[in-house]
Amino acid sequence: MAGIQDLGLAAVAQLAGVSTATVSNTINRPEMVTAKTRSKVEAAIRELDFVPNQAAAALRTGFNRLFGLVIPDVVNPFYATIVDAVSDAADRSGYSLALCVSHDDPAKELRQLDTLARQRAAGVLVVPLTADSSRLSMLRRIGSRLILVDRGADPDESCSVAIDDRHGGALAAEHLLDLPGDGLTLVNGLRSIRQCEDRRSGARGAVAERGLDPDAIVEFETDAMTIDSGFEIGRRIVLAGAPRRVFCTNDQLALGVIRGMAAEGVRTPVDAVVVGYGDLALSTEGALPLSTVGQPKRAMGQAAVARLLAELTEGSAHRHTATLLEPELLVRESSTP
């Protein structure tokens, strides 16, 4: 005897003029159904007020219609933009999104990955805190798809979508080296953070390309890439007599550095020039618009979901890819002397 759920599928199929298999695919694997057909089925579902049994679907497929997203920080506007892009793309594809915030705690990140694995998430997008592949392999072992975001990966292991931070660092340094002045100051986060190291590497490469010594770059490093931390470093730049062509590896540091140098009587861009990284909204909200390296944040989130959907659709035929998006130099008043 057919169950109520099966009868509901049949009614939806009859109204939409499709097979029950197509209705099932629309509910459980919408990426396998054309947009036109999906629209007809969804209209029939709404008209009949049919409620799909997601628990039963999970039993059949082994996974829920759920994507996980693990990020280090929800307050940072960079990650907030990624969350918005991923949420929108997941919703359009018929998936719910479970957001986890690791708060820069590797142990917490690991627990969140474990929770998503136990919830049988169909796939997880993660902005990993470390490059320890053994910590990320847990989801792969149970068959869940894993996409690294803002971090490159070996295509033999998983798909990844990242930004070419070496190129971004080079763009910032090349721009500053074209401006009047001597030397270069780099304000960076911890070099153990892959993005910070890549941006530093790009800047050093640009200096070397000019026939200059990259070791002559004056570097300041902080574990807190915040406006307050940048303020203190800005004061130190002036007091130490460091070069006043300054590249900061995120916008918060750059805004703090400008304020810190101003507290010591050094005005930007009259006495110093500063370039940040990230193109956050706050970079244009102040009295002095910040030159920065723009990151395609929304495109990165959307591309990550697209790679996840491709892996779900292609199954065993899927081949992992490493997608690298290009940054863009945005010249504004802070580096227009």
C-alpha positions as CSV (number, residue, x, y, z in Angstrom):
1,M,0.0,0.0,0.0
2,A,1.4,3.4,-1.0
3,G,2.3,5.7,1.8
4,I,0.8,9.2,2.2
5,Q,4.1,10.7,1.1
6,D,4.1,8.6,-2.1
7,L,0.5,9.6,-2.9
8,G,1.5,13.3,-2.4
9,L,4.4,12.9,-4.9
10,A,2.0,11.3,-7.4
11,A,-0.4,14.2,-7.0
12,V,2.3,16.8,-7.5
13,A,3.6,14.9,-10.5
14,Q,0.2,14.8,-12.1
15,L,-0.5,18.5,-11.6
16,A,3.0,19.5,-12.9
17,G,2.8,17.1,-15.8
18,V,6.0,15.3,-14.9
19,S,7.0,11.9,-13.5
20,T,7.3,11.2,-9.8
21,A,11.0,10.7,-10.3
22,T,11.2,14.3,-11.5
23,V,9.3,15.5,-8.5
24,S,11.7,13.5,-6.3
25,N,14.7,15.0,-8.0
26,T,13.3,18.5,-7.7
27,I,13.0,18.0,-4.0
28,N,16.2,16.1,-3.3
29,R,18.5,16.9,-6.2
30,P,17.3,20.2,-7.8
31,E,20.6,20.6,-9.6
32,M,19.6,17.7,-11.9
33,V,16.4,19.4,-13.0
34,T,16.0,22.2,-15.5
35,A,14.9,25.6,-14.1
36,K,11.7,25.4,-16.2
37,T,10.7,22.0,-14.9
38,R,11.7,22.9,-11.3
39,S,9.5,26.0,-11.5
40,K,6.5,23.8,-12.6
41,V,7.0,21.3,-9.8
42,E,7.5,24.0,-7.2
43,A,4.3,25.7,-8.3
44,A,2.4,22.3,-8.0
45,I,3.9,21.8,-4.5
46,R,2.7,25.2,-3.4
47,E,-0.8,24.7,-4.9
48,L,-1.2,21.3,-3.2
49,D,0.4,22.5,0.0
50,F,2.7,19.4,-0.2
51,V,5.3,19.1,2.6
52,P,8.3,17.0,1.5
53,N,9.5,14.5,4.1
54,Q,13.2,15.6,4.3
55,A,13.9,13.0,7.0
56,A,12.8,10.2,4.7
57,A,14.9,11.7,1.8
58,A,17.9,11.7,4.1
59,L,17.4,8.0,4.8
60,R,17.3,7.3,1.1
61,T,20.2,9.4,0.0
62,G,22.3,9.2,3.1
63,F,22.5,13.1,3.4
64,N,20.2,16.0,4.3
65,R,19.5,18.9,2.0
66,L,21.9,20.9,4.1
67,F,25.1,22.8,3.4
68,G,27.4,23.7,6.2
69,L,29.5,26.9,6.2
70,V,32.3,27.2,8.7
71,I,33.9,30.7,9.1
72,P,36.3,32.1,11.6
73,D,34.4,35.3,12.4
74,V,30.9,36.5,11.6
75,V,31.6,40.2,12.6
76,N,34.3,40.7,10.0
77,P,32.6,42.3,6.9
78,F,34.7,40.0,4.7
79,Y,33.1,36.9,6.0
80,A,29.7,38.5,6.3
81,T,29.7,39.1,2.5
82,I,30.7,35.5,1.9
83,V,27.9,34.2,4.2
84,D,25.4,36.3,2.3
85,A,26.6,35.0,-1.1
86,V,26.6,31.4,0.0
87,S,23.2,31.6,1.6
88,D,21.7,33.2,-1.5
89,A,23.3,30.6,-3.8
90,A,22.3,27.7,-1.5
91,D,18.7,28.9,-1.3
92,R,18.4,29.2,-5.0
93,S,19.6,25.6,-5.3
94,G,17.1,24.3,-2.8
95,Y,19.5,23.7,0.1
96,S,19.4,25.1,3.7
97,L,22.5,26.5,5.2
98,A,23.9,25.8,8.7
99,L,26.4,28.5,9.7
100,C,29.1,27.7,12.2
101,V,31.6,30.3,13.6
102,S,34.9,28.9,14.9
103,H,36.0,32.2,16.5
104,D,39.6,31.5,15.4
105,D,39.7,28.3,17.6
106,P,41.0,25.2,15.8
107,A,39.4,22.9,18.4
108,K,36.0,24.5,18.0
109,E,36.3,24.3,14.2
110,L,37.0,20.6,14.5
111,R,33.9,20.1,16.7
112,Q,31.8,22.0,14.2
113,L,33.0,19.8,11.3
114,D,32.2,16.8,13.4
115,T,28.7,18.1,14.1
116,L,28.1,18.7,10.4
117,A,29.3,15.2,9.7
118,R,26.9,13.7,12.2
119,Q,24.1,15.8,10.8
120,R,24.9,14.2,7.4
121,A,25.3,17.5,5.6
122,A,25.4,17.1,1.9
123,G,28.4,19.3,1.7
124,V,30.5,21.7,3.7
125,L,32.2,24.9,2.7
126,V,34.9,25.9,5.2
127,V,37.3,28.8,5.6
128,P,39.9,26.7,7.4
129,L,42.1,28.1,10.2
130,T,45.0,25.8,9.4
131,A,46.3,23.9,6.4
132,D,46.3,20.6,8.3
133,S,44.6,18.3,5.8
134,S,44.1,15.5,8.3
135,R,41.7,17.7,10.3
136,L,39.6,18.3,7.2
137,S,39.6,14.7,5.9
138,M,36.9,13.6,8.4
139,L,34.1,14.8,6.2
140,R,35.6,13.2,3.1
141,R,35.8,9.8,4.9
142,I,32.0,9.7,5.3
143,G,31.4,10.8,1.7
144,S,30.4,14.4,2.4
145,R,31.7,17.0,-0.1
146,L,34.2,19.5,1.2
147,I,35.0,22.8,-0.5
148,L,37.8,25.0,0.9
149,V,37.0,28.8,0.7
150,D,39.7,31.5,0.7
151,R,42.3,28.8,0.8
152,G,43.9,26.9,-2.0
153,A,44.0,23.1,-1.9
154,D,45.5,20.2,-3.7
155,P,43.0,19.2,-6.4
156,D,43.7,15.6,-5.6
157,E,42.1,16.2,-2.2
158,S,39.2,18.6,-2.7
159,C,37.9,21.6,-4.6
160,S,38.9,25.0,-3.5
161,V,38.0,28.6,-4.3
162,A,40.5,31.3,-3.3
163,I,41.9,34.7,-4.2
164,D,45.3,35.2,-5.7
165,D,46.7,37.0,-2.7
166,R,50.3,36.9,-4.0
167,H,49.1,38.9,-7.0
168,G,47.2,41.2,-4.7
169,G,50.2,41.9,-2.6
170,A,52.3,42.6,-5.7
171,L,49.6,45.0,-7.0
172,A,49.7,47.0,-3.7
173,A,53.5,47.1,-3.6
174,E,53.9,48.1,-7.3
175,H,51.5,51.0,-6.8
176,L,53.3,52.3,-3.8
177,L,56.7,51.9,-5.4
178,D,55.4,54.1,-8.3
179,L,54.8,57.0,-5.8
180,P,57.3,59.5,-4.5
181,G,59.3,58.3,-1.5
182,D,61.9,55.8,-0.4
183,G,61.5,52.2,0.9
184,L,58.4,50.3,1.8
185,T,56.7,49.5,5.1
186,L,54.6,46.3,5.5
187,V,52.0,46.0,8.2
188,N,50.9,42.4,8.4
189,G,49.1,39.8,10.5
190,L,50.8,36.6,11.6
191,R,52.8,34.9,8.8
192,S,51.3,31.6,10.0
193,I,48.1,32.8,8.3
194,R,48.3,31.7,4.7
195,Q,46.7,34.8,3.3
196,C,49.1,37.1,5.3
197,E,52.1,35.2,4.1
198,D,50.9,35.2,0.5
199,R,50.3,39.0,0.5
200,R,53.8,39.5,2.0
201,S,55.3,37.2,-0.6
202,G,53.7,39.1,-3.4
203,A,54.9,42.4,-2.1
204,R,58.5,41.1,-1.7
205,G,58.3,39.8,-5.2
206,A,57.3,43.2,-6.6
207,V,60.2,44.8,-4.8
208,A,62.6,42.3,-6.2
209,E,61.2,42.9,-9.7
210,R,62.3,46.5,-9.3
211,G,65.9,45.4,-8.6
212,L,65.5,46.3,-4.9
213,D,66.2,44.3,-1.8
214,P,63.0,42.8,-0.4
215,D,64.8,42.4,2.9
216,A,64.9,46.1,3.2
217,I,61.1,46.3,3.6
218,V,60.4,47.4,7.2
219,E,57.8,45.0,8.6
220,F,55.4,45.2,11.5
221,E,53.5,42.1,12.5
222,T,50.5,41.7,14.8
223,D,48.2,38.9,15.9
224,A,45.2,41.3,16.0
225,M,44.4,42.7,12.5
226,T,42.2,45.4,13.9
227,I,41.9,49.2,13.8
228,D,43.2,49.5,17.3
229,S,46.3,47.4,16.5
230,G,46.9,49.4,13.4
231,F,46.7,52.7,15.4
232,E,49.5,51.6,17.7
233,I,51.6,50.4,14.7
234,G,50.9,53.7,12.9
235,R,52.5,55.6,15.9
236,R,55.4,53.2,15.8
237,I,56.0,53.8,12.1
238,V,56.4,57.5,12.8
239,L,58.5,57.1,15.9
240,A,60.8,54.6,14.3
241,G,61.3,56.7,11.1
242,A,60.0,53.8,8.9
243,P,59.2,54.4,5.3
244,R,55.9,56.2,4.8
245,R,54.8,54.2,1.8
246,V,52.8,51.7,3.7
247,F,51.0,48.5,2.6
248,C,48.7,47.0,5.2
249,T,47.4,43.5,4.6
250,N,43.8,44.3,5.6
251,D,41.7,47.4,5.6
252,Q,41.2,47.6,9.4
253,L,45.0,47.8,9.9
254,A,45.3,50.4,7.2
255,L,42.6,52.7,8.8
256,G,44.2,52.3,12.2
257,V,47.7,53.1,10.8
258,I,46.4,56.3,9.2
259,R,44.9,57.4,12.5
260,G,48.0,56.4,14.4
261,M,50.3,58.3,12.1
262,A,48.0,61.3,12.3
263,A,48.2,61.2,16.1
264,E,52.0,61.8,15.6
265,G,51.5,64.6,13.2
266,V,51.9,62.6,9.9
267,R,49.0,63.2,7.5
268,T,47.8,60.9,4.8
269,P,48.2,61.4,1.9
270,V,50.2,64.6,2.4
271,D,53.1,63.1,4.4
272,A,52.4,59.4,3.9
273,V,50.6,57.1,1.5
274,V,48.7,53.9,2.6
275,V,47.1,51.0,0.8
276,G,44.9,48.4,2.5
277,Y,43.5,45.1,1.4
278,G,40.0,43.8,1.2
279,D,37.8,46.7,0.0
280,L,35.5,46.5,3.0
281,A,32.6,49.0,3.1
282,L,34.4,50.9,5.9
283,S,37.2,51.7,3.5
284,T,35.1,54.3,1.8
285,E,33.0,55.5,4.7
286,G,35.5,57.8,6.3
287,A,36.6,61.3,5.4
288,L,39.6,59.8,3.6
289,P,38.7,57.0,1.1
290,L,41.2,54.2,1.4
291,S,43.2,52.8,-1.5
292,T,42.9,49.0,-1.3
293,V,43.1,45.7,-3.1
294,G,39.6,44.6,-3.9
295,Q,38.6,41.0,-3.4
296,P,35.7,39.4,-5.3
297,K,34.1,38.2,-2.1
298,R,30.6,37.5,-3.4
299,A,32.0,35.8,-6.5
300,M,34.1,33.6,-4.2
301,G,31.1,32.5,-2.2
302,Q,29.0,31.8,-5.3
303,A,31.8,29.9,-7.0
304,A,32.2,27.7,-3.9
305,V,28.6,26.7,-4.0
306,A,28.8,26.1,-7.7
307,R,31.7,23.7,-7.2
308,L,29.8,21.9,-4.4
309,L,26.7,21.5,-6.6
310,A,28.9,20.2,-9.5
311,E,30.4,17.6,-7.2
312,L,26.9,16.5,-6.0
313,T,25.7,16.3,-9.6
314,E,28.7,14.6,-11.1
315,G,29.3,12.0,-8.4
316,S,32.2,9.6,-9.1
317,A,32.9,11.4,-12.4
318,H,33.7,14.6,-10.6
319,R,37.3,15.9,-10.8
320,H,38.4,18.5,-8.2
321,T,39.5,21.9,-9.3
322,A,41.4,24.8,-7.6
323,T,39.7,28.1,-8.6
324,L,41.8,31.2,-8.2
325,L,40.1,34.6,-8.5
326,E,41.9,37.7,-9.4
327,P,42.1,40.8,-7.0
328,E,41.9,44.4,-8.3
329,L,43.8,47.5,-7.2
330,L,41.5,50.3,-6.2
331,V,43.3,53.6,-6.1
332,R,41.6,56.2,-3.8
333,E,42.7,59.3,-1.9
334,S,44.9,57.6,0.7
335,S,47.5,56.9,-1.9
336,T,47.0,60.0,-4.1
337,P,49.7,62.4,-2.8
